[in-house]
Amino acid sequence: MLYMVNSASHSLVPKEIIHEECQDYWDWFIRFLPKEIKWFHTIMTERAAAAIPTYYLTYEDLRLNSEPAVLEMFQFMFDVPSLDGTVLEAKIKSVCAEGHSSKTVYKLKSTSTNMSRNAFMYNDA
């Protein structure tokens, strides 16, 4: 999140090891971010979702089990109970069957080895 906020990119990674080389900034950021996430969550759940039909989809859902997540998302977007037998269902199944090697399916950055590579920097506080 720190990298994304500062670079406006999901894939750029600075050369510096932020939590080591910019300790004061890192300490500030990890105290600041939870408050912002809580505020954003409140806005989304109490205001936006109350006024606009809202669908939540997690990165982990897309990464670990893409097909049902994408099918359900499109059912929500088109406000239909099922996509069974549609061209859209066939296309979603085709793309998801290609797995994470497909250029059309979100892939981890080349520098990433897993989804929780920075978990060691956090605690349950």
Secondary structure, DSSP 4 states (H G I P E B T S, - for coil): -HHHHHHS-SS---SS-HHHHTHHHHHHHHHHHHHHHHHHHHIIIIIIHHHS------HHHHHHSHHHHHHHHHHHHHT-S--TT-HHHHHHHHHHHTGGGSTTS----TT-SSTTTTGGG----
